[in-house]
């Protein structure tokens, strides 16, 4: 018997571009047995409200796994039993890994700190890609397109933009499909 290989589908776009809605629709087409990987941490009222809105927009029977590390292993395991997986979102995963380095002064970001954080993010993204490639089901990932905006004025913002941009490039190159959502309209790029 030939092993079924799942596809990696990346959906990107700017804030409120419709990327999450499209990703939810796309993963729902795969079947009923879906794993939703939520990478957000509810650290304030605004984030709690965003999470609540995301939860109410998806089917209640989808299983939810919360975390921003170990996604590759969770996806590899889920691939044996789920119809599909949705990861929302890569950008928040990058943010959380970046902020987990609480010892770093992001306003005085030293090159060696930047390299260390980048390697941490790169390792997590590599494991994510490997987990998806080892999965039997399709995986839809959501991420923010950050490269089209202004250059952030502070060092932390610039570091975040660079970290997220390079993570997106890694996943985009590995993805079987790449979609860009603009004004609620998804466009297939790859």
N, C-alpha and C positions, 0 to 999 in steps of 0.2 A: 504494500500500500504506500502511495506517495504522501508524504507529510504536507498538509496545507500550510502555506506560508501567508501570514497576514500582511496587509498593506499598511504603510505609514502615510497618513494624510495630515498635512500641516495646513492650518487655516490661520491667516494673519490679517491684520488690518489695524487701523487707528482706533482710538477710543470711540465707543458707541458706533462702530462701523457695521455691526450685525454679524460679527465673526462668531460669537458664542451661539447665537440663534441658529446660524447655518450649521455649525458643528453639531449641535444637538439634533437638528433635523437629519443630518448625514449619518450620525451614529444610530439614530432610531431606525433607520432603514436596514440596519444589520440584523435586527431581531429584538426580542423582548428582554433578554438576559444581558444587561449592560452594566459595566463597572464605570462609575464616574469618579475620577480622581480629582479631588479638590485640593489645590495647593495653598489656598489663602489661610492666613491666621487672623482670627477676629480680635484685633488689638484695640479697636476703638468703635464708637457707635456707628460711624459712617461705614466701616468695613463690615460690621455686623449686619447692617441694613443691606449692603450689596450682596452678602452671602445669602441672606434670607430671600432676596429677590431671585437670585440664581436658583436656589432650592425650589422655590415655588414655580419656576418656569420649566422644570424637568419632571418627567414621570416619577411618581412616588415609589414605584416598584424597582427602580434602578438602585443598585447597591452603591453606596458611597464609601470611598476610602479617603481619609484626610491625611495629608503629609506632603512634604516637599523633598524628602530624601528617600532613597530606596525605591523610586518609582519603577526602575527597570525590573527589579525582582518582582514587584507586585504585578506588573504587566505580564511578565513571563509566566507567572503562576496563573493569572486570570485567563491567559490565552488558551489554557487547557479546558476551561469550563464556561467561559463567557462568549456571547455572540460578538461583542465589541467592547472597546474601552474608549472613554473620552477623558482627556487630560485638560483641565482648565485651571490655571494656565501656566505656560512655561515662563512667562515674564515674572509672575509672582513667585515661582520657584526660584528664579535667579535672585530676585529681591531678598527672599528669605535666607538664601545661602549667604548672600552678601552681608546682610545684617546679623547673621549668626557670628560674624567676626567682630564681636563687640569690643575687642581690645584695640581695634583700629580707629584712629582719628581720621574720619573721612574728609575733614576740611584741610588736613595736612597729609594727604595720602602719599606715602613714600612708594617709590617704584617696587621695592621688594614686597610690600604689602599688596600692591596691585597684582603682582605676579602670583603671589600665594593664593589670593582670593580667586583669581582667574583660573588657576589650576584646580582649585576645589570645584568650581562651577563646571569646568571642562570635564573633570572626572565624572561628575554626576550626569552630565549630558551624554557622555560616552556610554555610561551604564544604562541610561534611558534608551538610547538608540539600540544597543545590544539586546536589551530586554524585549524591545518591540520586534527586532529582527528574529528573535527566538520564539516569538509568540505565534500561536495558530490563528489568532483573530485579528481583524483590522483595528487599528488604533488611530483615533483622530485627536490631534493636538491643537490647542489654541495658543496663540502668542500675539503680542503686540508688535506692530511695525513702528519702530522708534526712529529710524534713520531719515525720515522725511521732514522732521521738525527742526526747530532752532537748536543750536548748540547750547546745552544747559550752561547757566552762568556760574555754577559752583562745582567744585571738584567731585563731590559725591554724585551729583547728577550726571556729570560727564563719564565717571567710572561706570555707573549703572547703565547708561546708554551703550557704552563700549562692551560691557559684559553681556548684556542682553542681545546686542547685535551679533556678537560672535557666536553665542549659543544658537540664535536663530539661523545663522549661516550653516552651522554644523548640522542642524536638523533639516534645514532646507535642502542641503546637498544629498542627504540620505533618504529624504522622503520620496515615496512613489508618486504622490500627488501634492501639489502646492496650490492653495487657493488664496486669493486676495479679496477681502470684503471691503467695498467702498459704498457708502450711503445705503447700506442694507442690501447691496447687490454683490453676490459672490462671482468672481471671475477666475477661471482656471488658468494658472500660470504654467503648471507642469503636470 
